[in-house]
């Protein structure tokens, strides 16, 4: 069974906080284990903070779309927004003492896969993680 959840957020300084509130609710409904919920929260916050920091003013009127798909033991988070393409650091170029690029390195370590695409003015970041014990059906209250 596939479970899909979506949210659209206006561009704001609270973007990462709003995204993490949404993810926390999903993690409770689908019973993510605590470590997976923490790692996904950090990775989503990093992605949304990067949008906040690196999106030019001309693109800040656009919404940021979040989509979570849960299928079997796999969770896929899509982060999508209209803006110019980003230049991402390679893992070999990130020094541990550098702040720039460290979040990208953490995402690559904690997630099963991280994929970035830019097509026709739209940035798409796909974050995938395998979570054991994940329930595609929301927990009943």
N, CA, C and O atoms as a GROMACS GRO file, in nm:
protein
  564
    1UNK      N    1   0.083  -0.118   0.000
    1UNK     CA    2   0.000   0.000   0.000
    1UNK      C    3   0.088   0.125   0.000
    1UNK      O    4   0.192   0.128   0.066
    2UNK      N    5   0.046   0.225  -0.073
    2UNK     CA    6   0.120   0.351  -0.083
    2UNK      C    7   0.041   0.458  -0.008
    2UNK      O    8  -0.080   0.470  -0.025
    3UNK      N    9   0.111   0.535   0.072
    3UNK     CA   10   0.051   0.648   0.143
    3UNK      C   11   0.124   0.774   0.097
    3UNK      O   12   0.247   0.779   0.099
    4UNK      N   13   0.048   0.875   0.056
    4UNK     CA   14   0.107   0.999   0.006
    4UNK      C   15   0.050   1.118   0.082
    4UNK      O   16  -0.070   1.126   0.107
    5UNK      N   17   0.139   1.210   0.120
    5UNK     CA   18   0.100   1.331   0.192
    5UNK      C   19   0.170   1.449   0.127
    5UNK      O   20   0.286   1.439   0.086
    6UNK      N   21   0.100   1.563   0.117
    6UNK     CA   22   0.158   1.681   0.051
    6UNK      C   23   0.131   1.806   0.134
    6UNK      O   24   0.038   1.812   0.214
    7UNK      N   25   0.216   1.905   0.114
    7UNK     CA   26   0.203   2.034   0.180
    7UNK      C   27   0.267   2.140   0.093
    7UNK      O   28   0.374   2.117   0.036
    8UNK      N   29   0.204   2.255   0.081
    8UNK     CA   30   0.264   2.369   0.012
    8UNK      C   31   0.284   2.480   0.114
    8UNK      O   32   0.194   2.514   0.190
    9UNK      N   33   0.405   2.535   0.113
    9UNK     CA   34   0.441   2.639   0.209
    9UNK      C   35   0.482   2.766   0.137
    9UNK      O   36   0.552   2.761   0.037
   10UNK      N   37   0.438   2.881   0.187
   10UNK     CA   38   0.488   3.006   0.131
   10UNK      C   39   0.633   3.025   0.174
   10UNK      O   40   0.674   2.980   0.281
   11UNK      N   41   0.709   3.092   0.090
   11UNK     CA   42   0.848   3.122   0.123
   11UNK      C   43   0.849   3.213   0.245
   11UNK      O   44   0.786   3.318   0.244
   12UNK      N   45   0.920   3.173   0.350
   12UNK     CA   46   0.928   3.255   0.472
   12UNK      C   47   1.051   3.212   0.552
   12UNK      O   48   1.108   3.106   0.526
   13UNK      N   49   1.091   3.295   0.651
   13UNK     CA   50   1.203   3.255   0.737
   13UNK      C   51   1.171   3.131   0.821
   13UNK      O   52   1.263   3.064   0.868
   14UNK      N   53   1.042   3.100   0.839
   14UNK     CA   54   1.001   2.984   0.919
   14UNK      C   55   0.984   2.858   0.835
   14UNK      O   56   0.927   2.760   0.882
   15UNK      N   57   1.032   2.859   0.714
   15UNK     CA   58   1.013   2.748   0.621
   15UNK      C   59   1.056   2.614   0.681
   15UNK      O   60   0.981   2.517   0.676
   16UNK      N   61   1.176   2.607   0.737
   16UNK     CA   62   1.227   2.481   0.793
   16UNK      C   63   1.144   2.438   0.912
   16UNK      O   64   1.114   2.319   0.927
   17UNK      N   65   1.105   2.531   0.998
   17UNK     CA   66   1.023   2.496   1.115
   17UNK      C   67   0.888   2.440   1.071
   17UNK      O   68   0.842   2.340   1.126
   18UNK      N   69   0.825   2.503   0.974
   18UNK     CA   70   0.694   2.458   0.926
   18UNK      C   71   0.704   2.320   0.862
   18UNK      O   72   0.618   2.234   0.882
   19UNK      N   73   0.809   2.298   0.784
   19UNK     CA   74   0.829   2.168   0.722
   19UNK      C   75   0.851   2.059   0.826
   19UNK      O   76   0.803   1.947   0.810
   20UNK      N   77   0.924   2.091   0.931
   20UNK     CA   78   0.952   1.990   1.034
   20UNK      C   79   0.830   1.960   1.120
   20UNK      O   80   0.815   1.847   1.168
   21UNK      N   81   0.742   2.057   1.142
   21UNK     CA   82   0.616   2.029   1.213
   21UNK      C   83   0.536   1.927   1.133
   21UNK      O   84   0.484   1.830   1.190
   22UNK      N   85   0.526   1.948   1.002
   22UNK     CA   86   0.455   1.855   0.913
   22UNK      C   87   0.518   1.716   0.918
   22UNK      O   88   0.447   1.616   0.929
   23UNK      N   89   0.652   1.709   0.909
   23UNK     CA   90   0.722   1.580   0.910
   23UNK      C   91   0.705   1.510   1.045
   23UNK      O   92   0.689   1.388   1.050
   24UNK      N   93   0.709   1.585   1.154
   24UNK     CA   94   0.691   1.526   1.287
   24UNK      C   95   0.553   1.460   1.299
   24UNK      O   96   0.540   1.350   1.354
   25UNK      N   97   0.450   1.527   1.248
   25UNK     CA   98   0.316   1.469   1.250
   25UNK      C   99   0.311   1.339   1.169
   25UNK      O  100   0.252   1.240   1.211
   26UNK      N  101   0.375   1.342   1.051
   26UNK     CA  102   0.379   1.220   0.970
   26UNK      C  103   0.454   1.108   1.042
   26UNK      O  104   0.412   0.992   1.038
   27UNK      N  105   0.563   1.142   1.108
   27UNK     CA  106   0.642   1.039   1.176
   27UNK      C  107   0.562   0.976   1.289
   27UNK      O  108   0.578   0.856   1.316
   28UNK      N  109   0.479   1.052   1.355
   28UNK     CA  110   0.394   0.997   1.460
   28UNK      C  111   0.282   0.911   1.402
   28UNK      O  112   0.254   0.803   1.453
   29UNK      N  113   0.219   0.960   1.295
   29UNK     CA  114   0.109   0.885   1.233
   29UNK      C  115   0.155   0.750   1.177
   29UNK      O  116   0.083   0.651   1.184
   30UNK      N  117   0.277   0.748   1.121
   30UNK     CA  118   0.327   0.627   1.056
   30UNK      C  119   0.430   0.553   1.140
   30UNK      O  120   0.491   0.457   1.093
   31UNK      N  121   0.449   0.597   1.262
   31UNK     CA  122   0.534   0.528   1.360
   31UNK      C  123   0.678   0.509   1.312
   31UNK      O  124   0.732   0.398   1.318
   32UNK      N  125   0.741   0.617   1.264
   32UNK     CA  126   0.883   0.610   1.229
   32UNK      C  127   0.959   0.581   1.358
   32UNK      O  128   0.918   0.624   1.466
   33UNK      N  129   1.069   0.508   1.346
   33UNK     CA  130   1.153   0.494   1.465
   33UNK      C  131   1.219   0.628   1.494
   33UNK      O  132   1.232   0.713   1.406
   34UNK      N  133   1.260   0.646   1.618
   34UNK     CA  134   1.308   0.776   1.665
   34UNK      C  135   1.432   0.825   1.588
   34UNK      O  136   1.441   0.943   1.554
   35UNK      N  137   1.525   0.736   1.561
   35UNK     CA  138   1.646   0.775   1.490
   35UNK      C  139   1.613   0.819   1.347
   35UNK      O  140   1.665   0.920   1.299
   36UNK      N  141   1.527   0.743   1.279
   36UNK     CA  142   1.489   0.779   1.142
   36UNK      C  143   1.417   0.913   1.140
   36UNK      O  144   1.443   0.996   1.052
   37UNK      N  145   1.327   0.935   1.235
   37UNK     CA  146   1.253   1.062   1.241
   37UNK      C  147   1.349   1.179   1.262
   37UNK      O  148   1.334   1.284   1.199
   38UNK      N  149   1.448   1.160   1.350
   38UNK     CA  150   1.547   1.266   1.375
   38UNK      C  151   1.628   1.295   1.249
   38UNK      O  152   1.645   1.410   1.211
   39UNK      N  153   1.679   1.190   1.186
   39UNK     CA  154   1.762   1.208   1.067
   39UNK      C  155   1.684   1.273   0.954
   39UNK      O  156   1.734   1.363   0.887
   40UNK      N  157   1.561   1.228   0.931
   40UNK     CA  158   1.478   1.290   0.827
   40UNK      C  159   1.449   1.436   0.859
   40UNK      O  160   1.449   1.520   0.769
   41UNK      N  161   1.425   1.467   0.986
   41UNK     CA  162   1.400   1.606   1.026
   41UNK      C  163   1.519   1.695   1.000
   41UNK      O  164   1.504   1.807   0.951
   42UNK      N  165   1.638   1.647   1.033
   42UNK     CA  166   1.760   1.725   1.009
   42UNK      C  167   1.780   1.746   0.858
   42UNK      O  168   1.814   1.856   0.815
   43UNK      N  169   1.759   1.642   0.780
   43UNK     CA  170   1.780   1.652   0.635
   43UNK      C  171   1.677   1.744   0.570
   43UNK      O  172   1.712   1.822   0.481
   44UNK      N  173   1.551   1.736   0.612
   44UNK     CA  174   1.450   1.826   0.558
   44UNK      C  175   1.480   1.970   0.598
   44UNK      O  176   1.467   2.061   0.516
   45UNK      N  177   1.519   1.992   0.722
   45UNK     CA  178   1.554   2.127   0.768
   45UNK      C  179   1.671   2.182   0.686
   45UNK      O  180   1.671   2.299   0.649
   46UNK      N  181   1.769   2.099   0.658
   46UNK     CA  182   1.884   2.141   0.578
   46UNK      C  183   1.839   2.182   0.438
   46UNK      O  184   1.880   2.287   0.387
   47UNK      N  185   1.755   2.101   0.377
   47UNK     CA  186   1.705   2.133   0.242
   47UNK      C  187   1.627   2.264   0.243
   47UNK      O  188   1.647   2.349   0.156
   48UNK      N  189   1.539   2.282   0.341
   48UNK     CA  190   1.457   2.403   0.346
   48UNK      C  191   1.538   2.526   0.384
   48UNK      O  192   1.512   2.636   0.336
   49UNK      N  193   1.637   2.508   0.472
   49UNK     CA  194   1.726   2.621   0.505
   49UNK      C  195   1.807   2.664   0.383
   49UNK      O  196   1.829   2.783   0.361
   50UNK      N  197   1.851   2.567   0.302
   50UNK     CA  198   1.923   2.601   0.180
   50UNK      C  199   1.835   2.680   0.084
   50UNK      O  200   1.881   2.774   0.020
   51UNK      N  201   1.708   2.643   0.075
   51UNK     CA  202   1.615   2.719  -0.009
   51UNK      C  203   1.605   2.861   0.044
   51UNK      O  204   1.611   2.957  -0.033
   52UNK      N  205   1.589   2.875   0.175
   52UNK     CA  206   1.576   3.008   0.235
   52UNK      C  207   1.700   3.094   0.211
   52UNK      O  208   1.689   3.213   0.184
   53UNK      N  209   1.818   3.033   0.222
   53UNK     CA  210   1.943   3.107   0.211
   53UNK      C  211   1.984   3.138   0.068
   53UNK      O  212   2.047   3.240   0.043
   54UNK      N  213   1.950   3.050  -0.026
   54UNK     CA  214   2.007   3.061  -0.160
   54UNK      C  215   1.908   3.097  -0.269
   54UNK      O  216   1.946   3.105  -0.386
   55UNK      N  217   1.782   3.119  -0.235
   55UNK     CA  218   1.684   3.154  -0.337
   55UNK      C  219   1.686   3.305  -0.358
   55UNK      O  220   1.670   3.381  -0.262
   56UNK      N  221   1.705   3.349  -0.482
   56UNK     CA  222   1.707   3.494  -0.507
   56UNK      C  223   1.570   3.557  -0.481
   56UNK      O  224   1.467   3.491  -0.490
   57UNK      N  225   1.572   3.686  -0.448
   57UNK     CA  226   1.450   3.758  -0.413
   57UNK      C  227   1.341   3.744  -0.520
   57UNK      O  228   1.222   3.738  -0.487
   58UNK      N  229   1.380   3.740  -0.647
   58UNK     CA  230   1.280   3.732  -0.755
   58UNK      C  231   1.202   3.601  -0.753
   58UNK      O  232   1.096   3.593  -0.814
   59UNK      N  233   1.252   3.497  -0.684
   59UNK     CA  234   1.184   3.368  -0.679
   59UNK      C  235   1.117   3.342  -0.545
   59UNK      O  236   1.055   3.237  -0.526
   60UNK      N  237   1.128   3.435  -0.451
   60UNK     CA  238   1.078   3.411  -0.317
   60UNK      C  239   0.927   3.419  -0.306
   60UNK      O  240   0.872   3.385  -0.202
   61UNK      N  241   0.857   3.462  -0.411
   61UNK     CA  242   0.712   3.464  -0.407
   61UNK      C  243   0.654   3.327  -0.438
   61UNK      O  244   0.533   3.306  -0.422
   62UNK      N  245   0.735   3.234  -0.482
   62UNK     CA  246   0.688   3.100  -0.518
   62UNK      C  247   0.670   3.012  -0.395
   62UNK      O  248   0.739   3.028  -0.294
   63UNK      N  249   0.578   2.919  -0.405
   63UNK     CA  250   0.555   2.824  -0.297
   63UNK      C  251   0.661   2.713  -0.300
   63UNK      O  252   0.718   2.683  -0.404
   64UNK      N  253   0.684   2.656  -0.184
   64UNK     CA  254   0.769   2.538  -0.172
   64UNK      C  255   0.675   2.420  -0.149
   64UNK      O  256   0.594   2.422  -0.056
   65UNK      N  257   0.686   2.318  -0.233
   65UNK     CA  258   0.599   2.201  -0.223
   65UNK      C  259   0.674   2.085  -0.159
   65UNK      O  260   0.787   2.054  -0.198
   66UNK      N  261   0.610   2.023  -0.062
   66UNK     CA  262   0.665   1.905   0.003
   66UNK      C  263   0.570   1.789  -0.025
   66UNK      O  264   0.448   1.805  -0.019
   67UNK      N  265   0.626   1.676  -0.054
   67UNK     CA  266   0.546   1.556  -0.078
   67UNK      C  267   0.618   1.438  -0.016
   67UNK      O  268   0.738   1.420  -0.035
   68UNK      N  269   0.545   1.359   0.059
   68UNK     CA  270   0.601   1.241   0.124
   68UNK      C  271   0.525   1.120   0.072
   68UNK      O  272   0.402   1.116   0.079
   69UNK      N  273   0.598   1.022   0.022
   69UNK     CA  274   0.536   0.898  -0.023
   69UNK      C  275   0.597   0.784   0.057
   69UNK      O  276   0.719   0.771   0.068
   70UNK      N  277   0.509   0.701   0.113
   70UNK     CA  278   0.553   0.586   0.193
   70UNK      C  279   0.503   0.461   0.122
   70UNK      O  280   0.384   0.443   0.099
   71UNK      N  281   0.598   0.375   0.090
   71UNK     CA  282   0.563   0.250   0.024
   71UNK      C  283   0.651   0.140   0.081
   71UNK      O  284   0.774   0.145   0.071
   72UNK      N  285   0.588   0.042   0.141
   72UNK     CA  286   0.657  -0.067   0.209
   72UNK      C  287   0.750  -0.006   0.313
   72UNK      O  288   0.704   0.064   0.404
   73UNK      N  289   0.879  -0.030   0.303
   73UNK     CA  290   0.973   0.025   0.401
   73UNK      C  291   1.044   0.150   0.348
   73UNK      O  292   1.142   0.195   0.407
   74UNK      N  293   0.996   0.206   0.238
   74UNK     CA  294   1.064   0.320   0.177
   74UNK      C  295   0.984   0.447   0.194
   74UNK      O  296   0.863   0.451   0.172
   75UNK      N  297   1.054   0.551   0.234
   75UNK     CA  298   0.996   0.684   0.244
   75UNK      C  299   1.069   0.773   0.146
   75UNK      O  300   1.192   0.776   0.143
   76UNK      N  301   0.994   0.845   0.064
   76UNK     CA  302   1.052   0.941  -0.030
   76UNK      C  303   0.995   1.078   0.002
   76UNK      O  304   0.873   1.097   0.003
   77UNK      N  305   1.084   1.173   0.027
   77UNK     CA  306   1.045   1.313   0.045
   77UNK      C  307   1.084   1.390  -0.080
   77UNK      O  308   1.198   1.384  -0.124
   78UNK      N  309   0.989   1.462  -0.137
   78UNK     CA  310   1.016   1.550  -0.250
   78UNK      C  311   1.007   1.694  -0.201
   78UNK      O  312   0.909   1.732  -0.137
   79UNK      N  313   1.109   1.772  -0.232
   79UNK     CA  314   1.110   1.914  -0.201
   79UNK      C  315   1.122   1.985  -0.336
   79UNK      O  316   1.220   1.968  -0.407
   80UNK      N  317   1.021   2.064  -0.370
   80UNK     CA  318   1.014   2.123  -0.504
   80UNK      C  319   0.985   2.274  -0.493
   80UNK      O  320   0.900   2.316  -0.414
   81UNK      N  321   1.056   2.353  -0.573
   81UNK     CA  322   1.025   2.496  -0.580
   81UNK      C  323   1.083   2.556  -0.708
   81UNK      O  324   1.181   2.507  -0.764
   82UNK      N  325   1.019   2.664  -0.753
   82UNK     CA  326   1.061   2.735  -0.873
   82UNK      C  327   1.172   2.834  -0.837
   82UNK      O  328   1.151   2.924  -0.756
   83UNK      N  329   1.288   2.817  -0.896
   83UNK     CA  330   1.402   2.906  -0.872
   83UNK      C  331   1.514   2.864  -0.966
   83UNK      O  332   1.509   2.756  -1.025
   84UNK      N  333   1.615   2.950  -0.982
   84UNK     CA  334   1.731   2.911  -1.063
   84UNK      C  335   1.799   2.786  -1.004
   84UNK      O  336   1.783   2.756  -0.886
   85UNK      N  337   1.872   2.716  -1.087
   85UNK     CA  338   1.941   2.593  -1.045
   85UNK      C  339   2.047   2.625  -0.940
   85UNK      O  340   2.104   2.734  -0.936
   86UNK      N  341   2.072   2.527  -0.855
   86UNK     CA  342   2.176   2.538  -0.752
   86UNK      C  343   2.300   2.463  -0.797
   86UNK      O  344   2.293   2.369  -0.876
   87UNK      N  345   2.413   2.505  -0.745
   87UNK     CA  346   2.537   2.431  -0.763
   87UNK      C  347   2.560   2.357  -0.633
   87UNK      O  348   2.576   2.419  -0.527
   88UNK      N  349   2.563   2.226  -0.640
   88UNK     CA  350   2.578   2.145  -0.519
   88UNK      C  351   2.724   2.105  -0.500
   88UNK      O  352   2.796   2.082  -0.597
   89UNK      N  353   2.767   2.098  -0.373
   89UNK     CA  354   2.905   2.056  -0.348
   89UNK      C  355   2.920   1.906  -0.372
   89UNK      O  356   2.827   1.829  -0.350
   90UNK      N  357   3.038   1.867  -0.416
   90UNK     CA  358   3.069   1.724  -0.423
   90UNK      C  359   3.120   1.680  -0.288
   90UNK      O  360   3.178   1.761  -0.216
   91UNK      N  361   3.099   1.556  -0.251
   91UNK     CA  362   3.142   1.511  -0.119
   91UNK      C  363   3.294   1.518  -0.101
   91UNK      O  364   3.343   1.538   0.010
   92UNK      N  365   3.366   1.502  -0.209
   92UNK     CA  366   3.512   1.505  -0.197
   92UNK      C  367   3.565   1.645  -0.170
   92UNK      O  368   3.679   1.661  -0.126
   93UNK      N  369   3.482   1.749  -0.196
   93UNK     CA  370   3.530   1.886  -0.179
   93UNK      C  371   3.488   1.946  -0.045
   93UNK      O  372   3.522   2.061  -0.016
   94UNK      N  373   3.417   1.871   0.038
   94UNK     CA  374   3.369   1.924   0.165
   94UNK      C  375   3.468   1.889   0.275
   94UNK      O  376   3.491   1.771   0.305
   95UNK      N  377   3.525   1.991   0.335
   95UNK     CA  378   3.614   1.970   0.449
   95UNK      C  379   3.530   1.978   0.576
   95UNK      O  380   3.437   2.059   0.584
   96UNK      N  381   3.560   1.895   0.675
   96UNK     CA  382   3.478   1.891   0.796
   96UNK      C  383   3.476   2.023   0.870
   96UNK      O  384   3.377   2.054   0.938
   97UNK      N  385   3.581   2.102   0.858
   97UNK     CA  386   3.584   2.231   0.928
   97UNK      C  387   3.506   2.339   0.854
   97UNK      O  388   3.479   2.446   0.910
   98UNK      N  389   3.469   2.313   0.728
   98UNK     CA  390   3.390   2.409   0.651
   98UNK      C  391   3.242   2.394   0.683
   98UNK      O  392   3.191   2.282   0.692
   99UNK      N  393   3.173   2.506   0.701
   99UNK     CA  394   3.028   2.499   0.721
   99UNK      C  395   2.958   2.476   0.588
   99UNK      O  396   2.858   2.405   0.583
  100UNK      N  397   3.008   2.535   0.482
  100UNK     CA  398   2.944   2.523   0.352
  100UNK      C  399   2.955   2.380   0.300
  100UNK      O  400   3.066   2.326   0.289
  101UNK      N  401   2.842   2.320   0.266
  101UNK     CA  402   2.842   2.187   0.210
  101UNK      C  403   2.831   2.074   0.312
  101UNK      O  404   2.811   1.959   0.274
  102UNK      N  405   2.845   2.106   0.439
  102UNK     CA  406   2.840   2.002   0.542
  102UNK      C  407   2.702   1.936   0.549
  102UNK      O  408   2.692   1.815   0.571
  103UNK      N  409   2.596   2.014   0.531
  103UNK     CA  410   2.461   1.959   0.534
  103UNK      C  411   2.438   1.859   0.423
  103UNK      O  412   2.373   1.757   0.442
  104UNK      N  413   2.493   1.889   0.306
  104UNK     CA  414   2.482   1.798   0.192
  104UNK      C  415   2.550   1.665   0.224
  104UNK      O  416   2.498   1.558   0.192
  105UNK      N  417   2.666   1.673   0.287
  105UNK     CA  418   2.739   1.552   0.327
  105UNK      C  419   2.659   1.471   0.428
  105UNK      O  420   2.652   1.348   0.418
  106UNK      N  421   2.598   1.538   0.526
  106UNK     CA  422   2.516   1.469   0.626
  106UNK      C  423   2.397   1.400   0.558
  106UNK      O  424   2.366   1.286   0.590
  107UNK      N  425   2.332   1.470   0.466
  107UNK     CA  426   2.218   1.410   0.396
  107UNK      C  427   2.261   1.284   0.321
  107UNK      O  428   2.189   1.184   0.323
  108UNK      N  429   2.375   1.288   0.257
  108UNK     CA  430   2.422   1.170   0.183
  108UNK      C  431   2.458   1.054   0.275
  108UNK      O  432   2.447   0.938   0.236
  109UNK      N  433   2.500   1.085   0.398
  109UNK     CA  434   2.535   0.979   0.493
  109UNK      C  435   2.411   0.916   0.557
  109UNK      O  436   2.407   0.794   0.578
  110UNK      N  437   2.311   0.997   0.588
  110UNK     CA  438   2.196   0.950   0.664
  110UNK      C  439   2.084   0.894   0.578
  110UNK      O  440   2.000   0.818   0.627
  111UNK      N  441   2.080   0.929   0.451
  111UNK     CA  442   1.971   0.886   0.365
  111UNK      C  443   2.017   0.775   0.271
  111UNK      O  444   2.137   0.761   0.244
  112UNK      N  445   1.923   0.697   0.223
  112UNK     CA  446   1.956   0.590   0.128
  112UNK      C  447   1.996   0.649  -0.006
  112UNK      O  448   2.084   0.596  -0.074
  113UNK      N  449   1.930   0.759  -0.045
  113UNK     CA  450   1.971   0.830  -0.167
  113UNK      C  451   1.925   0.975  -0.161
  113UNK      O  452   1.824   1.008  -0.100
  114UNK      N  453   2.003   1.060  -0.225
  114UNK     CA  454   1.973   1.202  -0.239
  114UNK      C  455   1.991   1.235  -0.386
  114UNK      O  456   2.098   1.210  -0.443
  115UNK      N  457   1.888   1.291  -0.446
  115UNK     CA  458   1.895   1.321  -0.590
  115UNK      C  459   1.844   1.463  -0.613
  115UNK      O  460   1.738   1.502  -0.562
  116UNK      N  461   1.919   1.539  -0.688
  116UNK     CA  462   1.880   1.676  -0.723
  116UNK      C  463   1.860   1.686  -0.873
  116UNK      O  464   1.942   1.637  -0.951
  117UNK      N  465   1.750   1.751  -0.913
  117UNK     CA  466   1.723   1.776  -1.054
  117UNK      C  467   1.676   1.921  -1.070
  117UNK      O  468   1.615   1.978  -0.980
  118UNK      N  469   1.706   1.977  -1.184
  118UNK     CA  470   1.654   2.109  -1.220
  118UNK      C  471   1.601   2.098  -1.362
  118UNK      O  472   1.673   2.059  -1.454
  119UNK      N  473   1.474   2.133  -1.379
  119UNK     CA  474   1.413   2.122  -1.511
  119UNK      C  475   1.313   2.235  -1.529
  119UNK      O  476   1.221   2.250  -1.448
  120UNK      N  477   1.330   2.314  -1.633
  120UNK     CA  478   1.241   2.423  -1.669
  120UNK      C  479   1.209   2.514  -1.550
  120UNK      O  480   1.093   2.545  -1.523
  121UNK      N  481   1.313   2.555  -1.480
  121UNK     CA  482   1.297   2.651  -1.371
  121UNK      C  483   1.253   2.591  -1.239
  121UNK      O  484   1.227   2.665  -1.143
  122UNK      N  485   1.243   2.460  -1.231
  122UNK     CA  486   1.198   2.395  -1.108
  122UNK      C  487   1.310   2.311  -1.047
  122UNK      O  488   1.370   2.227  -1.115
  123UNK      N  489   1.338   2.335  -0.920
  123UNK     CA  490   1.433   2.254  -0.845
  123UNK      C  491   1.356   2.141  -0.778
  123UNK      O  492   1.251   2.164  -0.719
  124UNK      N  493   1.410   2.021  -0.786
  124UNK     CA  494   1.350   1.905  -0.722
  124UNK      C  495   1.459   1.830  -0.647
  124UNK      O  496   1.559   1.789  -0.705
  125UNK      N  497   1.436   1.813  -0.518
  125UNK     CA  498   1.527   1.736  -0.435
  125UNK      C  499   1.450   1.614  -0.385
  125UNK      O  500   1.346   1.627  -0.322
  126UNK      N  501   1.502   1.495  -0.415
  126UNK     CA  502   1.440   1.369  -0.373
  126UNK      C  503   1.525   1.308  -0.262
  126UNK      O  504   1.643   1.279  -0.282
  127UNK      N  505   1.466   1.289  -0.147
  127UNK     CA  506   1.533   1.232  -0.032
  127UNK      C  507   1.467   1.097  -0.003
  127UNK      O  508   1.347   1.092   0.024
  128UNK      N  509   1.543   0.987  -0.009
  128UNK     CA  510   1.486   0.854   0.013
  128UNK      C  511   1.556   0.788   0.131
  128UNK      O  512   1.677   0.796   0.148
  129UNK      N  513   1.473   0.721   0.211
  129UNK     CA  514   1.529   0.649   0.327
  129UNK      C  515   1.449   0.522   0.348
  129UNK      O  516   1.326   0.521   0.343
  130UNK      N  517   1.522   0.414   0.374
  130UNK     CA  518   1.458   0.289   0.409
  130UNK      C  519   1.438   0.290   0.560
  130UNK      O  520   1.532   0.313   0.636
  131UNK      N  521   1.314   0.264   0.602
  131UNK     CA  522   1.282   0.267   0.745
  131UNK      C  523   1.217   0.134   0.781
  131UNK      O  524   1.113   0.098   0.727
  132UNK      N  525   1.278   0.063   0.872
  132UNK     CA  526   1.222  -0.065   0.916
  132UNK      C  527   1.112  -0.040   1.017
  132UNK      O  528   1.121   0.050   1.100
  133UNK      N  529   1.006  -0.122   1.009
  133UNK     CA  530   0.894  -0.106   1.099
  133UNK      C  531   0.799   0.005   1.058
  133UNK      O  532   0.708   0.040   1.133
  134UNK      N  533   0.820   0.061   0.940
  134UNK     CA  534   0.737   0.172   0.894
  134UNK      C  535   0.598   0.121   0.860
  134UNK      O  536   0.583   0.017   0.797
  135UNK      N  537   0.499   0.194   0.902
  135UNK     CA  538   0.361   0.158   0.874
  135UNK      C  539   0.305   0.247   0.765
  135UNK      O  540   0.291   0.367   0.786
  136UNK      N  541   0.271   0.190   0.645
  136UNK     CA  542   0.212   0.272   0.541
  136UNK      C  543   0.073   0.321   0.579
  136UNK      O  544   0.027   0.424   0.530
  137UNK      N  545   0.006   0.246   0.667
  137UNK     CA  546  -0.124   0.288   0.717
  137UNK      C  547  -0.101   0.374   0.840
  137UNK      O  548  -0.024   0.336   0.928
  138UNK      N  549  -0.166   0.490   0.849
  138UNK     CA  550  -0.151   0.572   0.970
  138UNK      C  551  -0.197   0.495   1.093
  138UNK      O  552  -0.293   0.418   1.087
  139UNK      N  553  -0.129   0.517   1.203
  139UNK     CA  554  -0.167   0.454   1.330
  139UNK      C  555  -0.303   0.506   1.373
  139UNK      O  556  -0.330   0.626   1.363
  140UNK      N  557  -0.388   0.418   1.419
  140UNK     CA  558  -0.521   0.464   1.463
  140UNK      C  559  -0.509   0.529   1.600
  140UNK      O  560  -0.428   0.489   1.684
  141UNK      N  561  -0.593   0.630   1.621
  141UNK     CA  562  -0.587   0.706   1.746
  141UNK      C  563  -0.666   0.640   1.854
  141UNK      O  564  -0.672   0.690   1.966
   0.00000   0.00000   0.00000
